[in-house]
Amino acid sequence: MSSEKSKAMARALLLYLSFVSSAAHRRTCMSAQFKKPGDYILGGLFPFGMNTMNLSERLEPSVVVCDRLYASGLIWALGMKFAIDKINNSTSLLPGIKLGYEIYDTCLEPVVVIQPSLLFLTREGSTGIGVLCSYTDYQTRVTAVIGPYVSDLALITAKLFGFFLIPQVSYGASSEKLSQEEYYPSFFRTVPSDKSQSKALVQLINKFEWNWIVAIGSENEYGREGLGTFSNLATAQGICIAYEALIPADPSAPQNHQKLEKIIKYINETQVNVIVLFSVDKPVQALLELWISHGFSQKVWIATEAWVMSDIVTSIPNIQTIGTVIGFTIKGGIVPGFQDYVTDLFASVQQESFCRASWEYSRDADSTVLGPQCRQCDNVSLPDISHLLENQQTYAVYVAVYSVAHALHQALGCTAEGCPKATVKSWQLLDIMKTLRFTLDNQSFQMNQFHSTNQGYDVMFWSWQKNSLQYISVGDYRGSLSIDTSQIRFHTLDNTKPVSTCFQRCEPGQIKRVKGFHLCCYDCIDCEENTYQGTREDLFCTECPEHQWSPIRSTKCYDRSERYLFWDEPLVIGLLVLMLFAMVLTCLSAVLFLKNLNTPLVQASGGTRSIFALLCLLLTCLSFCLHIGKPSVVSCMVQQPFYALGLSACFSTFLVKSLEIILLTEFTSCPKSSLLWVTQKRAWLVVAIACLVESMLCFWYIYSVPAIPASNYKLLHSQVLIGCRVQSWFAFIMIHGYTGSLAFICFLCTFMVQTPAKRYNMARGITFSMLSYFVTWIAFVATYSTVQPTQQPAAQICSGLLCALGLLASYYLPKCYILLFKPEWNTVAYFQLHQGGAS
């Protein structure tokens, strides 16, 4: 007990002397303490400084100088130096073997870490890398490498060292990618992987029953991969992440500052009380400084090992105002004897004789290759870094050095008496490292299948006592979390844990839509059209029956209204007026023809057959009424046959006249008996036969494949469209195709007939009548396929009426004009004088 007190007093005395000395002598020779010769050299990659220049402006491959000191990196480097000095003084580990070291600055930048890494690969005793077919006998400058600290750099260097199979043991790189042995065969680490830390974070959040959080990562390998792993694990455990983002790696850039402003704005707007920061310390510093400057409310901050004990973060002004900080540190504890070692070293580097010897060695040890390893270290005094001497990350460095030493001890076959003077290549250590087990300070360590010594984490709580920060260990994690929550005093008024859950009260007609694959957080989603929410407890919207509908966000369904052509619709009224007009013209024409039945013009036009044609045309117009009103079985059945039969009967009279014209004009040599079949009473037989064929087709259509009423529930969201559905388009084409074939025959028989000037041409009227029929049908087909299904019956009525009006205007109305206004032309003498061959 008295010896411990005396040691403490001595340490305090040395610390005091260092304070006094540092006031008098600011500059030391600390930068010359990072090279030492030995039988086997270990390379060290540590972040002594931080980059302050914009690397995008670098125009030539010059040395990147990092003027800003990263004090934690200096402490870790001294931890490596201490471990090697301790091993060299040991009689049980590597007896008789001296380990040397060369430690260089990584500046936390990939462009900087490449240079010392390449130096480590040079042939022993030179500064050149040999290009060989086989590197089995190639002896590199270093036997193993300790570092680097961050995953971004380790992913680069592990590729280089992996080619030469040089063991590389990192004390901080935790990326899960580095566990892939096929890509990084010589990489090892003395810290757990990000996946282990992510599991610990999830268990901590579940412990406090928080399920509504924000997850933020740094925009580097550590943050991106760690955040992704944590998010997946958290989601699988039912933890809802309200907002997820990456903090820029260089927050000082103007565009990155705007991004950071946006991130903290979103965090504040989410009203989440728990924030997980999976980041390295510099981005965390920028985020928390901005958070404090905005005066946002206090939160619970869950920290990862990369920043929970970082002096960069804890030195932020007013950092105690951010709320409660709970985080993880790698389990390891304090390196025994390290504080005394550093205190002695700082006392030594201020002595002129010690520094002179150190500089002389540096000049003899290839110091011109990279220059001073830590230029800014010469201006550091013990008080500047004394608060970091208990940094637990140093223990990971300590274990990393000892793991290499134990592997080398086994490779050399050392015994208690000593080690043989043999040469061991770097690659010969790999198999030993993969299964390495060793004991250090009464604690056992073993490399697992992922090349890690997963010793677990301690749970740390930031405790502020009169603006003084103390780190209190409140639990640990070794596969499962153990925590004493009574030691944690939260920032709330009663020091109880804040609530951080998510919910929203849904309105009637809304259901809970889970976000992702967990039930704790949900959005209120409106039930879509034609679905409804039966009860408030329903988790799904129920579809309405086919005959019903519902609007958005509905709690019940409503009966659909029926949609068809109503008699009182403006469009239908317009069509009825047009139909009435066509029927009036047809009736007037029939009456006029009947009154002048025995006149030459009427007889030449067909006589009673013309009146029959007009009556059929009248029935055709009346058939369009079957398209109006609610479709029924009967109306659907007879719609098309009535129209086709009436038009075919009308065209059969034109057929007789067309055959008469063609026989008189083109086949003058035919016997007169042929004309008897198209004139006088025999012509009615031709009309009857033509009508009989159409009647048979219509009979087949009605009794075999009639159109039937059909309801379409999908076309209109609140109505059911009722219409006539054609069962057989073949039958439909047959009954209308026959009518078209009659029109085509009439057209062929009349369109080539020539008439001398000033002669009346009966054939031309038939030709234009048939042309009007074809034009209306072509227009109908084009229109029918483009109009809304609700308007298709109206399109059919309109095309039929236009066809009827075309027949009247082309054939009958010119004759009515003569009968009414040119009676002098309707005489036998005048008609025989002016009639052409087409009489």
Secondary structure, 3 states (H helix, E strand, C coil): CHHHHHHHHHHHHHHHHHHHHHHHCCCCCHHHCCEECCCEEEEEEECCEECCCCHHHCCCCCCCCCCEECHHHHHHHHHHHHHHHHHHCCCCCCCCCCEEEEEEECCCCHHHHHHHHHHHCCECCCCCCCCCCCCCCCCECCCEEECCCCHHHHHHHHHHHHHHCCCEEECCCCCHHHHCCCCCCCEEECCCCHHHHHHHHHHHHHHCCCCEEEEEEECCHHHHHHHHHHHHHHHHCCCEEEEEEEECCCCCCHHHHHHHHHHHHHHHHHCCCEEEEECCHHHHHHHHHHHHHHCCCCEEEEECCCCCCCHHHHCCCCHHHHEEEEEEEECCCCCCCHHHHHHHHHHHCCCHHHHHHHHHHHHHCCHHHHCCCCHHHHHCCHHHHHHHCCCCHHHHHHHHHHHHHHHHHHHHCCCCCCCCCCCCCHHHHHHHHHCCEEEECCEEEECCCCCECCCCEEEEEEEEECCEEEEEEEEEECCCEEECHHHCCCCCCCCCCCCCCCCCCCCCCEEEEECCCCCCCEEEEECCCCEECCCCCCCCCEECCCCEECCCCCCCCEECEEECCCCCCHHHHHHHHHHHHHHHHHHHHHHHHHHCCCCHHHHHHCCHHHHHHHHHHHHHHHHHHHHCCCCCHHHHHHHHHHHHHHHHHHHHHHHHHHHHHHHHHCCCCCCHHHHCCCCHHHHHHHHHHHHHHHHHHHHHHHHHCCCEEEEECCCCCCEEEEEEECCCHHHHHHHHHHHHHHHHHHHHHHCCCCCCCCCECHHHHHHHHHHHHHHHHHHHHHHHCCCCHHHHHHHHHHHHHHHHHHHHHHHHHHHHHHHHHCHHHCCHHHHHHHECCCC
